[in-house]
Amino acid sequence: MAKSEPEKKGRGKINPQIKIQNIVVSSDLHANIDLFSLSKNVKEVDYEPEQFPGAIFRMKEPKAVIILFKNGKLICTGSNTEKNIKIVLERAARIISHYVIPPQ
């Protein structure tokens, strides 16, 4: 009895081609953020709390998207290198720092 085609292919050496296409990073700024003011003053930020509790910050260069929550937690996605992630988060932190809610 002849072996089926898939069984024959399964015995060869496998060399997967790996390409990183998307890195997801979570972070915490350890500060409360005024998402309303941020979205009013920064055109790259969309915030519709009745739809979703986080603000969506779309960075164009390097390309990435940050989902930012009022409690300062964020998720960054859409970049394919660690270097670009660091650039995006540094730029975003500089902008977001102007919208930190002081502790009461």
DOBA-368962 format. One line per 10 residues: for each residue z, x, y of C-alpha. Coordinates in steps of 0.02 Angstrom, whole numbers. Layout:
REM residues N
Z:X:Y ~ ...
END
This chain:
REM residues 104
0:0:0 ~ -52:71:170 ~ 77:90:308 ~ 53:-14:462 ~ -4:66:625 ~ 164:49:718 ~ 255:139:577 ~ 135:287:585 ~ 158:303:774 ~ 347:302:755
349:467:662 ~ 269:576:796 ~ 355:675:932 ~ 394:573:1088 ~ 376:650:1261 ~ 430:521:1389 ~ 364:540:1565 ~ 512:515:1681 ~ 490:465:1862 ~ 634:411:1972
577:262:2072 ~ 735:181:2136 ~ 911:245:2163 ~ 1052:121:2193 ~ 1208:181:2284 ~ 1368:88:2322 ~ 1487:146:2457 ~ 1636:91:2560 ~ 1652:127:2747 ~ 1838:81:2743
1819:-26:2899 ~ 1781:-207:2940 ~ 1612:-234:3021 ~ 1557:-364:3150 ~ 1399:-418:3062 ~ 1357:-550:3194 ~ 1350:-422:3335 ~ 1262:-295:3226 ~ 1124:-419:3183 ~ 1105:-474:3365
1086:-297:3431 ~ 994:-206:3292 ~ 823:-280:3254 ~ 818:-204:3078 ~ 970:-307:3026 ~ 958:-487:2963 ~ 1116:-587:2941 ~ 1122:-769:2887 ~ 1299:-799:2821 ~ 1259:-976:2766
1128:-903:2648 ~ 1212:-740:2593 ~ 1376:-656:2645 ~ 1297:-486:2676 ~ 1187:-418:2814 ~ 1022:-342:2760 ~ 980:-180:2850 ~ 799:-126:2820 ~ 770:57:2861 ~ 588:106:2885
596:295:2875 ~ 648:346:2748 ~ 620:178:2670 ~ 776:94:2602 ~ 875:-68:2611 ~ 1062:-78:2640 ~ 1161:-234:2601 ~ 1316:-225:2709 ~ 1469:-335:2693 ~ 1601:-375:2824
1733:-276:2730 ~ 1629:-116:2749 ~ 1564:-109:2572 ~ 1379:-79:2553 ~ 1240:-59:2428 ~ 1090:49:2467 ~ 931:37:2366 ~ 746:74:2376 ~ 744:262:2395 ~ 688:383:2261
779:543:2311 ~ 959:589:2341 ~ 907:678:2502 ~ 831:518:2573 ~ 984:416:2524 ~ 1095:537:2621 ~ 980:527:2774 ~ 978:336:2767 ~ 1167:321:2749 ~ 1201:446:2890
1084:353:3009 ~ 1156:184:2960 ~ 1335:246:2979 ~ 1298:305:3157 ~ 1230:134:3203 ~ 1361:32:3109 ~ 1505:133:3184 ~ 1476:43:3350 ~ 1517:-123:3266 ~ 1682:-82:3181
1816:-214:3208 ~ 1977:-127:3264 ~ 2128:-158:3152 ~ 2251:-286:3221
END
